[in-house]
Amino acid sequence: MILAGDLGATKALLGLFDPTPARPRAVYARAFPTTDFDSLTSVIHAFAADPEARRMAVSAACFGVAGPVLGATARLTNVPFTIDAIDVSRTFAVPHVRLMNDLEAMAYSVPVLEGSELHVLQTGEAIRGGNLALIAAGTGLGEALIHNVGDRLRPSATEAGHADWAARTERDVDVLRFLVNRYGRAEVEHVVSGLGLPNLHRVTHPNGCDAGVDPDAADAPAALTSAALARRCAACEEALQIFVDAYGAEAGNLALRSVATGGLFVGGGIAPKILPALTDGRFLRAFRDKGAMRPLVEQTPVKIILNADAGLLGAAVAAADPRQ
């Protein structure tokens, strides 16, 4: 049995998998609030206390974590949560424990996802042997490269969500001024993420919110998107439009940086929840608006990942593959 984990700023998801050849089969999984714990070890202790998990022996483990991985240790970017692979290995007698960035882990799921787990935004024309790329907005924003090396896909982590954000329109300039005043600089995650949506709300609501959304509330991202999709507040609609434009533009940037002729995948928790806003043409217009490189990105297949547990599945794929 293998143990997989997907540790984000909001939710820590652990699962046991049977390492079947084509795609690991989920046996048991459970989610925990990340902020209720101070380390991966404490989360595993809580998971192992469940009778369903306690009776299964684990031979290998892999954990995708929302932050940079340095050797055998990592610290989540948006919560003070520490991870130590050596400590996990010793504490739970698991001989092989691997840490990787959460987007790198999710990228391992891409080759095994089925058609029903994907929504095609742009059919394009995939080039055999081409690279792929993955972008995912959740609480934060992650990006991963998926290199095609010898007809084998090899994910590679990035911290591109913390790269500088570029304004593209006059309205974006207003957002940029707000972000610089608030944070000292503007990074992509300040706009394209659950953390970013309240920022956009503050910019587009100088005179209050018709839907009563409080940008300081914990549920602000969900409340804003719900109000926008239901058209209960024009300013919430504008905030979501800015978000979708920025998401599409950054996805196009990633497609160019990786030369993702094999496909660009959109993961994370937000995309499936705002599917109507991503499929009305706005996302693709921003994705394609790349000047001389427009023909290249128009050829790139673009697919939204609908499987909410793709990160956990990818960690299981990585743990099950003896070549990793």
ROKEFI-736730 format. One record per residue (C-alpha): residue number from 1; x, y, z. Coordinates in steps of 0.2 Angstrom, whole numbers. Layout:
N
{site NUM, {X, Y, Z}}
...
//
This chain:
324
{site 1, {0, 0, 0}}
{site 2, {6, 18, -3}}
{site 3, {2, 34, 6}}
{site 4, {-1, 50, -4}}
{site 5, {-4, 67, 2}}
{site 6, {-10, 84, -5}}
{site 7, {-6, 98, 8}}
{site 8, {-13, 115, 4}}
{site 9, {-15, 131, 14}}
{site 10, {-33, 126, 18}}
{site 11, {-35, 107, 17}}
{site 12, {-23, 93, 20}}
{site 13, {-29, 77, 11}}
{site 14, {-21, 60, 14}}
{site 15, {-25, 44, 5}}
{site 16, {-20, 26, 4}}
{site 17, {-19, 18, -13}}
{site 18, {-16, 1, -21}}
{site 19, {-2, 4, -33}}
{site 20, {-10, -4, -48}}
{site 21, {0, -3, -64}}
{site 22, {-11, 9, -75}}
{site 23, {-17, 21, -61}}
{site 24, {-16, 19, -42}}
{site 25, {-33, 14, -35}}
{site 26, {-39, 24, -20}}
{site 27, {-43, 13, -5}}
{site 28, {-46, 26, 8}}
{site 29, {-44, 45, 10}}
{site 30, {-48, 58, 22}}
{site 31, {-47, 77, 23}}
{site 32, {-41, 88, 38}}
{site 33, {-40, 107, 40}}
{site 34, {-22, 112, 38}}
{site 35, {-22, 125, 51}}
{site 36, {-27, 113, 64}}
{site 37, {-10, 105, 64}}
{site 38, {8, 111, 65}}
{site 39, {17, 98, 55}}
{site 40, {14, 84, 42}}
{site 41, {18, 71, 56}}
{site 42, {4, 77, 66}}
{site 43, {-8, 75, 52}}
{site 44, {-2, 58, 48}}
{site 45, {-5, 53, 67}}
{site 46, {-23, 59, 65}}
{site 47, {-25, 49, 49}}
{site 48, {-17, 34, 56}}
{site 49, {-29, 34, 71}}
{site 50, {-43, 30, 60}}
{site 51, {-47, 11, 60}}
{site 52, {-48, 11, 41}}
{site 53, {-30, 17, 39}}
{site 54, {-22, 9, 54}}
{site 55, {-24, -9, 47}}
{site 56, {-15, -6, 31}}
{site 57, {4, -7, 30}}
{site 58, {13, 7, 19}}
{site 59, {29, 4, 9}}
{site 60, {31, 21, 1}}
{site 61, {24, 38, 2}}
{site 62, {23, 54, -7}}
{site 63, {17, 71, -2}}
{site 64, {13, 86, -13}}
{site 65, {15, 102, -3}}
{site 66, {10, 120, -7}}
{site 67, {27, 128, -5}}
{site 68, {45, 126, -11}}
{site 69, {54, 109, -7}}
{site 70, {72, 110, -2}}
{site 71, {79, 93, 0}}
{site 72, {69, 83, 12}}
{site 73, {61, 98, 20}}
{site 74, {47, 110, 16}}
{site 75, {37, 124, 23}}
{site 76, {20, 129, 16}}
{site 77, {20, 147, 9}}
{site 78, {3, 153, 16}}
{site 79, {3, 144, 33}}
{site 80, {16, 141, 46}}
{site 81, {16, 122, 43}}
{site 82, {33, 112, 43}}
{site 83, {37, 96, 34}}
{site 84, {51, 84, 36}}
{site 85, {52, 68, 25}}
{site 86, {66, 60, 36}}
{site 87, {55, 63, 52}}
{site 88, {40, 55, 43}}
{site 89, {50, 40, 37}}
{site 90, {57, 37, 55}}
{site 91, {41, 40, 64}}
{site 92, {30, 29, 54}}
{site 93, {43, 16, 48}}
{site 94, {40, 20, 29}}
{site 95, {56, 16, 20}}
{site 96, {53, 28, 5}}
{site 97, {46, 45, 8}}
{site 98, {46, 59, -5}}
{site 99, {41, 77, -4}}
{site 100, {37, 88, -20}}
{site 101, {29, 104, -24}}
{site 102, {10, 102, -24}}
{site 103, {9, 107, -43}}
{site 104, {23, 95, -47}}
{site 105, {12, 81, -38}}
{site 106, {-3, 86, -48}}
{site 107, {6, 86, -64}}
{site 108, {9, 67, -61}}
{site 109, {-9, 64, -63}}
{site 110, {-11, 72, -80}}
{site 111, {-6, 57, -90}}
{site 112, {-18, 45, -81}}
{site 113, {-33, 57, -81}}
{site 114, {-48, 50, -90}}
{site 115, {-59, 60, -103}}
{site 116, {-73, 62, -90}}
{site 117, {-61, 71, -78}}
{site 118, {-57, 85, -91}}
{site 119, {-67, 99, -99}}
{site 120, {-60, 104, -116}}
{site 121, {-58, 123, -118}}
{site 122, {-48, 123, -134}}
{site 123, {-46, 107, -144}}
{site 124, {-30, 113, -153}}
{site 125, {-19, 101, -161}}
{site 126, {-7, 92, -149}}
{site 127, {11, 89, -156}}
{site 128, {17, 71, -151}}
{site 129, {32, 73, -140}}
{site 130, {28, 91, -135}}
{site 131, {29, 98, -118}}
{site 132, {14, 101, -107}}
{site 133, {11, 113, -93}}
{site 134, {-1, 115, -78}}
{site 135, {-8, 130, -69}}
{site 136, {-19, 129, -54}}
{site 137, {-28, 143, -44}}
{site 138, {-34, 138, -27}}
{site 139, {-30, 147, -10}}
{site 140, {-14, 152, -19}}
{site 141, {-8, 150, -37}}
{site 142, {4, 136, -43}}
{site 143, {12, 132, -60}}
{site 144, {22, 117, -66}}
{site 145, {31, 112, -81}}
{site 146, {29, 95, -89}}
{site 147, {44, 91, -100}}
{site 148, {43, 77, -113}}
{site 149, {59, 68, -112}}
{site 150, {61, 53, -123}}
{site 151, {42, 51, -124}}
{site 152, {41, 51, -105}}
{site 153, {33, 66, -96}}
{site 154, {43, 73, -82}}
{site 155, {35, 86, -71}}
{site 156, {45, 101, -64}}
{site 157, {41, 112, -50}}
{site 158, {40, 131, -51}}
{site 159, {36, 146, -39}}
{site 160, {29, 156, -53}}
{site 161, {14, 161, -43}}
{site 162, {25, 173, -34}}
{site 163, {32, 181, -50}}
{site 164, {28, 199, -54}}
{site 165, {10, 202, -61}}
{site 166, {9, 213, -77}}
{site 167, {-6, 224, -80}}
{site 168, {-13, 223, -97}}
{site 169, {-28, 235, -97}}
{site 170, {-32, 252, -90}}
{site 171, {-42, 244, -77}}
{site 172, {-28, 232, -73}}
{site 173, {-18, 248, -69}}
{site 174, {-30, 252, -55}}
{site 175, {-28, 235, -48}}
{site 176, {-9, 237, -49}}
{site 177, {-9, 253, -40}}
{site 178, {-19, 245, -26}}
{site 179, {-8, 230, -25}}
{site 180, {8, 240, -24}}
{site 181, {0, 252, -11}}
{site 182, {-5, 236, 0}}
{site 183, {9, 224, -3}}
{site 184, {24, 235, -10}}
{site 185, {23, 224, -26}}
{site 186, {11, 215, -37}}
{site 187, {13, 196, -39}}
{site 188, {2, 185, -49}}
{site 189, {-5, 176, -34}}
{site 190, {-11, 193, -28}}
{site 191, {-24, 192, -42}}
{site 192, {-26, 174, -48}}
{site 193, {-30, 165, -33}}
{site 194, {-43, 163, -18}}
{site 195, {-32, 176, -9}}
{site 196, {-32, 187, -24}}
{site 197, {-51, 188, -26}}
{site 198, {-54, 199, -11}}
{site 199, {-41, 211, -18}}
{site 200, {-51, 213, -34}}
{site 201, {-67, 215, -24}}
{site 202, {-59, 230, -15}}
{site 203, {-54, 238, -31}}
{site 204, {-71, 236, -39}}
{site 205, {-82, 241, -24}}
{site 206, {-78, 259, -19}}
{site 207, {-96, 261, -14}}
{site 208, {-101, 245, -6}}
{site 209, {-107, 228, -12}}
{site 210, {-125, 225, -18}}
{site 211, {-123, 207, -13}}
{site 212, {-116, 211, 4}}
{site 213, {-99, 202, 1}}
{site 214, {-86, 206, 15}}
{site 215, {-69, 205, 7}}
{site 216, {-62, 202, 24}}
{site 217, {-73, 187, 28}}
{site 218, {-66, 169, 27}}
{site 219, {-79, 165, 14}}
{site 220, {-76, 180, 3}}
{site 221, {-69, 171, -13}}
{site 222, {-84, 159, -13}}
{site 223, {-96, 173, -9}}
{site 224, {-89, 185, -23}}
{site 225, {-89, 171, -36}}
{site 226, {-107, 166, -31}}
{site 227, {-113, 184, -32}}
{site 228, {-105, 186, -49}}
{site 229, {-111, 171, -57}}
{site 230, {-129, 174, -51}}
{site 231, {-127, 192, -57}}
{site 232, {-132, 199, -40}}
{site 233, {-119, 213, -40}}
{site 234, {-111, 221, -55}}
{site 235, {-95, 225, -46}}
{site 236, {-93, 207, -41}}
{site 237, {-96, 203, -59}}
{site 238, {-82, 215, -64}}
{site 239, {-70, 207, -51}}
{site 240, {-73, 190, -58}}
{site 241, {-70, 196, -76}}
{site 242, {-53, 204, -71}}
{site 243, {-49, 187, -62}}
{site 244, {-53, 177, -78}}
{site 245, {-44, 189, -89}}
{site 246, {-28, 188, -78}}
{site 247, {-30, 169, -77}}
{site 248, {-31, 167, -95}}
{site 249, {-17, 178, -98}}
{site 250, {-5, 170, -86}}
{site 251, {-10, 153, -93}}
{site 252, {-5, 159, -110}}
{site 253, {11, 165, -103}}
{site 254, {15, 148, -95}}
{site 255, {11, 140, -112}}
{site 256, {24, 151, -120}}
{site 257, {37, 149, -107}}
{site 258, {35, 130, -108}}
{site 259, {32, 129, -126}}
{site 260, {17, 118, -121}}
{site 261, {13, 111, -138}}
{site 262, {6, 95, -130}}
{site 263, {-7, 104, -120}}
{site 264, {-10, 117, -106}}
{site 265, {-20, 110, -91}}
{site 266, {-30, 121, -78}}
{site 267, {-31, 113, -61}}
{site 268, {-35, 119, -44}}
{site 269, {-51, 121, -34}}
{site 270, {-57, 137, -42}}
{site 271, {-59, 132, -60}}
{site 272, {-73, 119, -59}}
{site 273, {-83, 131, -47}}
{site 274, {-83, 145, -60}}
{site 275, {-84, 135, -76}}
{site 276, {-97, 146, -84}}
{site 277, {-85, 161, -82}}
{site 278, {-71, 151, -89}}
{site 279, {-81, 145, -104}}
{site 280, {-89, 161, -110}}
{site 281, {-74, 165, -121}}
{site 282, {-65, 178, -110}}
{site 283, {-52, 166, -103}}
{site 284, {-47, 160, -121}}
{site 285, {-46, 178, -128}}
{site 286, {-34, 182, -115}}
{site 287, {-25, 166, -117}}
{site 288, {-23, 169, -136}}
{site 289, {-18, 187, -135}}
{site 290, {0, 185, -138}}
{site 291, {5, 195, -153}}
{site 292, {16, 186, -165}}
{site 293, {14, 170, -154}}
{site 294, {-5, 169, -156}}
{site 295, {-4, 155, -169}}
{site 296, {6, 145, -157}}
{site 297, {-6, 146, -142}}
{site 298, {-21, 144, -153}}
{site 299, {-14, 127, -158}}
{site 300, {-11, 122, -139}}
{site 301, {-25, 111, -132}}
{site 302, {-32, 118, -116}}
{site 303, {-41, 107, -104}}
{site 304, {-49, 110, -86}}
{site 305, {-46, 97, -73}}
{site 306, {-63, 92, -65}}
{site 307, {-56, 79, -53}}
{site 308, {-55, 88, -36}}
{site 309, {-42, 75, -30}}
{site 310, {-30, 76, -45}}
{site 311, {-16, 82, -33}}
{site 312, {-18, 67, -22}}
{site 313, {-19, 55, -37}}
{site 314, {-3, 63, -44}}
{site 315, {6, 60, -27}}
{site 316, {0, 42, -28}}
{site 317, {6, 40, -46}}
{site 318, {24, 47, -41}}
{site 319, {25, 36, -25}}
{site 320, {19, 20, -35}}
{site 321, {32, 23, -50}}
{site 322, {49, 14, -45}}
{site 323, {58, 25, -58}}
{site 324, {55, 41, -49}}
//
